[in-house]
Structures are given as C-alpha cells and as structure tokens.
Amino acid sequence: MLKWALIFLLISLVAGFLGFRGVSSAAATVAKVLFAIALILFLIFVVLAFMAGSAAL
C-alpha cells in the first residue's frame, strides 16, 4: 500500500506544479482539483500502510 501512496504523491506533486504555476485557467482548475484528490488519497494510503504494518506485528 505504500507503493500506492507514493504514486498518489507523485501525481499530486505534478498536478500541483502545473496547477499553481498558472498554465491556463481551465487547465489550472483541473490540476488543482487533481492535486487535492491525489493528496487526500496519498494521506489515506499512508495511514492504511502504517495500520497494516502495525497489524502484522
């Protein structure tokens, strides 16, 4: 699950870079939404990875 968290982190960083850099207004809006979604998914998967790791102990 940590692999998925890292994938979503990468997606959020790319979307954030494009969205907050000001490419165009339509693309920036889409990139900001993707940034928020991917960042939330990243946080969820990090928590799940730590919970699964502690359950294995």
mmCIF file as gemmi writes it, N, C-alpha and C atoms, coordinates in Angstrom:
data_model
loop_
_atom_site.group_PDB
_atom_site.id
_atom_site.type_symbol
_atom_site.label_atom_id
_atom_site.label_alt_id
_atom_site.label_comp_id
_atom_site.label_asym_id
_atom_site.label_entity_id
_atom_site.label_seq_id
_atom_site.pdbx_PDB_ins_code
_atom_site.Cartn_x
_atom_site.Cartn_y
_atom_site.Cartn_z
_atom_site.occupancy
_atom_site.B_iso_or_equiv
_atom_site.pdbx_formal_charge
_atom_site.auth_seq_id
_atom_site.auth_asym_id
_atom_site.pdbx_PDB_model_num
ATOM 1 N N . MET Axp A 1 ? 0.816 -1.189 0 1 0 ? 1 A 1
ATOM 2 C CA . MET Axp A 1 ? 0 0 0 1 0 ? 1 A 1
ATOM 3 C C . MET Axp A 1 ? 0.858 1.251 0 1 0 ? 1 A 1
ATOM 4 N N . LEU Axp A 2 ? 2.061 1.136 0.491 1 0 ? 2 A 1
ATOM 5 C CA . LEU Axp A 2 ? 2.938 2.289 0.484 1 0 ? 2 A 1
ATOM 6 C C . LEU Axp A 2 ? 3.305 2.669 -0.949 1 0 ? 2 A 1
ATOM 7 N N . LYS Axp A 3 ? 3.327 1.664 -1.832 1 0 ? 3 A 1
ATOM 8 C CA . LYS Axp A 3 ? 3.597 1.944 -3.238 1 0 ? 3 A 1
ATOM 9 C C . LYS Axp A 3 ? 2.513 2.848 -3.815 1 0 ? 3 A 1
ATOM 10 N N . TRP Axp A 4 ? 1.249 2.574 -3.476 1 0 ? 4 A 1
ATOM 11 C CA . TRP Axp A 4 ? 0.148 3.411 -3.962 1 0 ? 4 A 1
ATOM 12 C C . TRP Axp A 4 ? 0.235 4.813 -3.381 1 0 ? 4 A 1
ATOM 13 N N . ALA Axp A 5 ? 0.64 4.917 -2.14 1 0 ? 5 A 1
ATOM 14 C CA . ALA Axp A 5 ? 0.781 6.232 -1.514 1 0 ? 5 A 1
ATOM 15 C C . ALA Axp A 5 ? 1.829 7.061 -2.243 1 0 ? 5 A 1
ATOM 16 N N . LEU Axp A 6 ? 2.929 6.431 -2.612 1 0 ? 6 A 1
ATOM 17 C CA . LEU Axp A 6 ? 3.969 7.153 -3.336 1 0 ? 6 A 1
ATOM 18 C C . LEU Axp A 6 ? 3.521 7.539 -4.74 1 0 ? 6 A 1
ATOM 19 N N . ILE Axp A 7 ? 2.736 6.683 -5.38 1 0 ? 7 A 1
ATOM 20 C CA . ILE Axp A 7 ? 2.203 7.013 -6.705 1 0 ? 7 A 1
ATOM 21 C C . ILE Axp A 7 ? 1.283 8.222 -6.619 1 0 ? 7 A 1
ATOM 22 N N . PHE Axp A 8 ? 0.398 8.242 -5.614 1 0 ? 8 A 1
ATOM 23 C CA . PHE Axp A 8 ? -0.502 9.381 -5.467 1 0 ? 8 A 1
ATOM 24 C C . PHE Axp A 8 ? 0.254 10.642 -5.068 1 0 ? 8 A 1
ATOM 25 N N . LEU Axp A 9 ? 1.343 10.509 -4.331 1 0 ? 9 A 1
ATOM 26 C CA . LEU Axp A 9 ? 2.161 11.67 -4.005 1 0 ? 9 A 1
ATOM 27 C C . LEU Axp A 9 ? 2.768 12.255 -5.271 1 0 ? 9 A 1
ATOM 28 N N . LEU Axp A 10 ? 3.274 11.4 -6.136 1 0 ? 10 A 1
ATOM 29 C CA . LEU Axp A 10 ? 3.856 11.863 -7.388 1 0 ? 10 A 1
ATOM 30 C C . LEU Axp A 10 ? 2.81 12.557 -8.256 1 0 ? 10 A 1
ATOM 31 N N . ILE Axp A 11 ? 1.623 11.976 -8.352 1 0 ? 11 A 1
ATOM 32 C CA . ILE Axp A 11 ? 0.544 12.584 -9.13 1 0 ? 11 A 1
ATOM 33 C C . ILE Axp A 11 ? 0.167 13.937 -8.55 1 0 ? 11 A 1
ATOM 34 N N . SER Axp A 12 ? 0.077 14.027 -7.233 1 0 ? 12 A 1
ATOM 35 C CA . SER Axp A 12 ? -0.306 15.297 -6.62 1 0 ? 12 A 1
ATOM 36 C C . SER Axp A 12 ? 0.766 16.358 -6.817 1 0 ? 12 A 1
ATOM 37 N N . LEU Axp A 13 ? 2.026 15.969 -6.781 1 0 ? 13 A 1
ATOM 38 C CA . LEU Axp A 13 ? 3.091 16.943 -6.995 1 0 ? 13 A 1
ATOM 39 C C . LEU Axp A 13 ? 3.089 17.477 -8.424 1 0 ? 13 A 1
ATOM 40 N N . VAL Axp A 14 ? 2.9 16.604 -9.389 1 0 ? 14 A 1
ATOM 41 C CA . VAL Axp A 14 ? 2.85 17.039 -10.79 1 0 ? 14 A 1
ATOM 42 C C . VAL Axp A 14 ? 1.634 17.925 -11.034 1 0 ? 14 A 1
ATOM 43 N N . ALA Axp A 15 ? 0.477 17.507 -10.532 1 0 ? 15 A 1
ATOM 44 C CA . ALA Axp A 15 ? -0.734 18.307 -10.718 1 0 ? 15 A 1
ATOM 45 C C . ALA Axp A 15 ? -0.619 19.644 -9.997 1 0 ? 15 A 1
ATOM 46 N N . GLY Axp A 16 ? -0.041 19.643 -8.817 1 0 ? 16 A 1
ATOM 47 C CA . GLY Axp A 16 ? 0.151 20.89 -8.087 1 0 ? 16 A 1
ATOM 48 C C . GLY Axp A 16 ? 1.108 21.819 -8.802 1 0 ? 16 A 1
ATOM 49 N N . PHE Axp A 17 ? 2.173 21.272 -9.349 1 0 ? 17 A 1
ATOM 50 C CA . PHE Axp A 17 ? 3.13 22.086 -10.095 1 0 ? 17 A 1
ATOM 51 C C . PHE Axp A 17 ? 2.47 22.744 -11.294 1 0 ? 17 A 1
ATOM 52 N N . LEU Axp A 18 ? 1.68 21.962 -12.032 1 0 ? 18 A 1
ATOM 53 C CA . LEU Axp A 18 ? 1.014 22.52 -13.209 1 0 ? 18 A 1
ATOM 54 C C . LEU Axp A 18 ? -0.108 23.479 -12.831 1 0 ? 18 A 1
ATOM 55 N N . GLY Axp A 19 ? -0.841 23.163 -11.779 1 0 ? 19 A 1
ATOM 56 C CA . GLY Axp A 19 ? -1.985 23.982 -11.402 1 0 ? 19 A 1
ATOM 57 C C . GLY Axp A 19 ? -1.615 25.3 -10.77 1 0 ? 19 A 1
ATOM 58 N N . PHE Axp A 20 ? -0.601 25.297 -9.944 1 0 ? 20 A 1
ATOM 59 C CA . PHE Axp A 20 ? -0.244 26.511 -9.229 1 0 ? 20 A 1
ATOM 60 C C . PHE Axp A 20 ? 0.783 27.345 -9.98 1 0 ? 20 A 1
ATOM 61 N N . ARG Axp A 21 ? 1.28 26.827 -11.069 1 0 ? 21 A 1
ATOM 62 C CA . ARG Axp A 21 ? 2.216 27.573 -11.893 1 0 ? 21 A 1
ATOM 63 C C . ARG Axp A 21 ? 1.48 28.508 -12.832 1 0 ? 21 A 1
ATOM 64 N N . GLY Axp A 22 ? 0.224 28.218 -13.119 1 0 ? 22 A 1
ATOM 65 C CA . GLY Axp A 22 ? -0.574 29.107 -13.951 1 0 ? 22 A 1
ATOM 66 C C . GLY Axp A 22 ? -0.456 28.819 -15.437 1 0 ? 22 A 1
ATOM 67 N N . VAL Axp A 23 ? -0.643 27.578 -15.831 1 0 ? 23 A 1
ATOM 68 C CA . VAL Axp A 23 ? -0.558 27.199 -17.24 1 0 ? 23 A 1
ATOM 69 C C . VAL Axp A 23 ? -1.661 27.898 -18.021 1 0 ? 23 A 1
ATOM 70 N N . SER Axp A 24 ? -2.886 27.612 -17.725 1 0 ? 24 A 1
ATOM 71 C CA . SER Axp A 24 ? -4.055 28.312 -18.25 1 0 ? 24 A 1
ATOM 72 C C . SER Axp A 24 ? -5.156 28.146 -17.222 1 0 ? 24 A 1
ATOM 73 N N . SER Axp A 25 ? -6.174 28.955 -17.317 1 0 ? 25 A 1
ATOM 74 C CA . SER Axp A 25 ? -7.184 28.932 -16.25 1 0 ? 25 A 1
ATOM 75 C C . SER Axp A 25 ? -7.936 27.602 -16.195 1 0 ? 25 A 1
ATOM 76 N N . ALA Axp A 26 ? -8.306 27.045 -17.346 1 0 ? 26 A 1
ATOM 77 C CA . ALA Axp A 26 ? -9.048 25.777 -17.352 1 0 ? 26 A 1
ATOM 78 C C . ALA Axp A 26 ? -8.155 24.626 -16.885 1 0 ? 26 A 1
ATOM 79 N N . ALA Axp A 27 ? -6.949 24.576 -17.399 1 0 ? 27 A 1
ATOM 80 C CA . ALA Axp A 27 ? -6.028 23.512 -17.009 1 0 ? 27 A 1
ATOM 81 C C . ALA Axp A 27 ? -5.608 23.66 -15.547 1 0 ? 27 A 1
ATOM 82 N N . ALA Axp A 28 ? -5.486 24.89 -15.09 1 0 ? 28 A 1
ATOM 83 C CA . ALA Axp A 28 ? -5.099 25.122 -13.698 1 0 ? 28 A 1
ATOM 84 C C . ALA Axp A 28 ? -6.187 24.648 -12.748 1 0 ? 28 A 1
ATOM 85 N N . THR Axp A 29 ? -7.436 24.872 -13.104 1 0 ? 29 A 1
ATOM 86 C CA . THR Axp A 29 ? -8.54 24.424 -12.255 1 0 ? 29 A 1
ATOM 87 C C . THR Axp A 29 ? -8.562 22.902 -12.161 1 0 ? 29 A 1
ATOM 88 N N . VAL Axp A 30 ? -8.417 22.241 -13.287 1 0 ? 30 A 1
ATOM 89 C CA . VAL Axp A 30 ? -8.401 20.774 -13.302 1 0 ? 30 A 1
ATOM 90 C C . VAL Axp A 30 ? -7.201 20.255 -12.513 1 0 ? 30 A 1
ATOM 91 N N . ALA Axp A 31 ? -6.051 20.879 -12.688 1 0 ? 31 A 1
ATOM 92 C CA . ALA Axp A 31 ? -4.852 20.429 -11.986 1 0 ? 31 A 1
ATOM 93 C C . ALA Axp A 31 ? -4.981 20.63 -10.48 1 0 ? 31 A 1
ATOM 94 N N . LYS Axp A 32 ? -5.613 21.718 -10.064 1 0 ? 32 A 1
ATOM 95 C CA . LYS Axp A 32 ? -5.799 21.951 -8.626 1 0 ? 32 A 1
ATOM 96 C C . LYS Axp A 32 ? -6.743 20.917 -8.018 1 0 ? 32 A 1
ATOM 97 N N . VAL Axp A 33 ? -7.778 20.541 -8.762 1 0 ? 33 A 1
ATOM 98 C CA . VAL Axp A 33 ? -8.703 19.512 -8.274 1 0 ? 33 A 1
ATOM 99 C C . VAL Axp A 33 ? -7.984 18.166 -8.19 1 0 ? 33 A 1
ATOM 100 N N . LEU Axp A 34 ? -7.226 17.822 -9.218 1 0 ? 34 A 1
ATOM 101 C CA . LEU Axp A 34 ? -6.463 16.569 -9.196 1 0 ? 34 A 1
ATOM 102 C C . LEU Axp A 34 ? -5.432 16.571 -8.072 1 0 ? 34 A 1
ATOM 103 N N . PHE Axp A 35 ? -4.831 17.718 -7.824 1 0 ? 35 A 1
ATOM 104 C CA . PHE Axp A 35 ? -3.875 17.847 -6.728 1 0 ? 35 A 1
ATOM 105 C C . PHE Axp A 35 ? -4.537 17.526 -5.397 1 0 ? 35 A 1
ATOM 106 N N . ALA Axp A 36 ? -5.703 18.092 -5.165 1 0 ? 36 A 1
ATOM 107 C CA . ALA Axp A 36 ? -6.407 17.869 -3.901 1 0 ? 36 A 1
ATOM 108 C C . ALA Axp A 36 ? -6.821 16.406 -3.746 1 0 ? 36 A 1
ATOM 109 N N . ILE Axp A 37 ? -7.362 15.822 -4.809 1 0 ? 37 A 1
ATOM 110 C CA . ILE Axp A 37 ? -7.803 14.426 -4.755 1 0 ? 37 A 1
ATOM 111 C C . ILE Axp A 37 ? -6.619 13.491 -4.519 1 0 ? 37 A 1
ATOM 112 N N . ALA Axp A 38 ? -5.54 13.692 -5.273 1 0 ? 38 A 1
ATOM 113 C CA . ALA Axp A 38 ? -4.378 12.814 -5.136 1 0 ? 38 A 1
ATOM 114 C C . ALA Axp A 38 ? -3.712 12.985 -3.776 1 0 ? 38 A 1
ATOM 115 N N . LEU Axp A 39 ? -3.708 14.204 -3.248 1 0 ? 39 A 1
ATOM 116 C CA . LEU Axp A 39 ? -3.117 14.425 -1.931 1 0 ? 39 A 1
ATOM 117 C C . LEU Axp A 39 ? -3.929 13.736 -0.838 1 0 ? 39 A 1
ATOM 118 N N . ILE Axp A 40 ? -5.237 13.79 -0.945 1 0 ? 40 A 1
ATOM 119 C CA . ILE Axp A 40 ? -6.102 13.105 0.019 1 0 ? 40 A 1
ATOM 120 C C . ILE Axp A 40 ? -5.903 11.591 -0.07 1 0 ? 40 A 1
ATOM 121 N N . LEU Axp A 41 ? -5.853 11.065 -1.296 1 0 ? 41 A 1
ATOM 122 C CA . LEU Axp A 41 ? -5.622 9.625 -1.464 1 0 ? 41 A 1
ATOM 123 C C . LEU Axp A 41 ? -4.251 9.223 -0.927 1 0 ? 41 A 1
ATOM 124 N N . PHE Axp A 42 ? -3.253 10.071 -1.131 1 0 ? 42 A 1
ATOM 125 C CA . PHE Axp A 42 ? -1.918 9.803 -0.592 1 0 ? 42 A 1
ATOM 126 C C . PHE Axp A 42 ? -1.968 9.665 0.924 1 0 ? 42 A 1
ATOM 127 N N . LEU Axp A 43 ? -2.627 10.596 1.582 1 0 ? 43 A 1
ATOM 128 C CA . LEU Axp A 43 ? -2.711 10.555 3.043 1 0 ? 43 A 1
ATOM 129 C C . LEU Axp A 43 ? -3.464 9.323 3.533 1 0 ? 43 A 1
ATOM 130 N N . ILE Axp A 44 ? -4.54 8.966 2.838 1 0 ? 44 A 1
ATOM 131 C CA . ILE Axp A 44 ? -5.311 7.78 3.215 1 0 ? 44 A 1
ATOM 132 C C . ILE Axp A 44 ? -4.456 6.52 3.092 1 0 ? 44 A 1
ATOM 133 N N . PHE Axp A 45 ? -3.727 6.391 1.979 1 0 ? 45 A 1
ATOM 134 C CA . PHE Axp A 45 ? -2.921 5.196 1.769 1 0 ? 45 A 1
ATOM 135 C C . PHE Axp A 45 ? -1.721 5.139 2.709 1 0 ? 45 A 1
ATOM 136 N N . VAL Axp A 46 ? -1.18 6.28 3.103 1 0 ? 46 A 1
ATOM 137 C CA . VAL Axp A 46 ? -0.096 6.27 4.09 1 0 ? 46 A 1
ATOM 138 C C . VAL Axp A 46 ? -0.615 5.75 5.428 1 0 ? 46 A 1
ATOM 139 N N . VAL Axp A 47 ? -1.777 6.233 5.836 1 0 ? 47 A 1
ATOM 140 C CA . VAL Axp A 47 ? -2.37 5.768 7.093 1 0 ? 47 A 1
ATOM 141 C C . VAL Axp A 47 ? -2.668 4.278 7.019 1 0 ? 47 A 1
ATOM 142 N N . LEU Axp A 48 ? -3.234 3.821 5.905 1 0 ? 48 A 1
ATOM 143 C CA . LEU Axp A 48 ? -3.53 2.396 5.752 1 0 ? 48 A 1
ATOM 144 C C . LEU Axp A 48 ? -2.263 1.548 5.763 1 0 ? 48 A 1
ATOM 145 N N . ALA Axp A 49 ? -1.193 2.056 5.159 1 0 ? 49 A 1
ATOM 146 C CA . ALA Axp A 49 ? 0.064 1.309 5.141 1 0 ? 49 A 1
ATOM 147 C C . ALA Axp A 49 ? 0.627 1.166 6.546 1 0 ? 49 A 1
ATOM 148 N N . PHE Axp A 50 ? 0.552 2.221 7.338 1 0 ? 50 A 1
ATOM 149 C CA . PHE Axp A 50 ? 1.049 2.133 8.708 1 0 ? 50 A 1
ATOM 150 C C . PHE Axp A 50 ? 0.165 1.247 9.567 1 0 ? 50 A 1
ATOM 151 N N . MET Axp A 51 ? -1.133 1.281 9.334 1 0 ? 51 A 1
ATOM 152 C CA . MET Axp A 51 ? -2.04 0.42 10.096 1 0 ? 51 A 1
ATOM 153 C C . MET Axp A 51 ? -1.812 -1.043 9.743 1 0 ? 51 A 1
ATOM 154 N N . ALA Axp A 52 ? -1.594 -1.33 8.472 1 0 ? 52 A 1
ATOM 155 C CA . ALA Axp A 52 ? -1.344 -2.708 8.057 1 0 ? 52 A 1
ATOM 156 C C . ALA Axp A 52 ? 0.004 -3.184 8.59 1 0 ? 52 A 1
ATOM 157 N N . GLY Axp A 53 ? 0.973 -2.287 8.643 1 0 ? 53 A 1
ATOM 158 C CA . GLY Axp A 53 ? 2.282 -2.651 9.178 1 0 ? 53 A 1
ATOM 159 C C . GLY Axp A 53 ? 2.228 -2.944 10.659 1 0 ? 53 A 1
ATOM 160 N N . SER Axp A 54 ? 1.463 -2.168 11.398 1 0 ? 54 A 1
ATOM 161 C CA . SER Axp A 54 ? 1.372 -2.402 12.84 1 0 ? 54 A 1
ATOM 162 C C . SER Axp A 54 ? 0.512 -3.623 13.155 1 0 ? 54 A 1
ATOM 163 N N . ALA Axp A 55 ? -0.429 -3.966 12.281 1 0 ? 55 A 1
ATOM 164 C CA . ALA Axp A 55 ? -1.261 -5.149 12.495 1 0 ? 55 A 1
ATOM 165 C C . ALA Axp A 55 ? -0.444 -6.422 12.283 1 0 ? 55 A 1
ATOM 166 N N . ALA Axp A 56 ? 0.572 -6.348 11.437 1 0 ? 56 A 1
ATOM 167 C CA . ALA Axp A 56 ? 1.406 -7.509 11.168 1 0 ? 56 A 1
ATOM 168 C C . ALA Axp A 56 ? 2.329 -7.817 12.341 1 0 ? 56 A 1
ATOM 169 N N . LEU Axp A 57 ? 2.576 -6.833 13.188 1 0 ? 57 A 1
ATOM 170 C CA . LEU Axp A 57 ? 3.446 -7.071 14.347 1 0 ? 57 A 1
ATOM 171 C C . LEU Axp A 57 ? 2.692 -7.891 15.329 1 0 ? 57 A 1
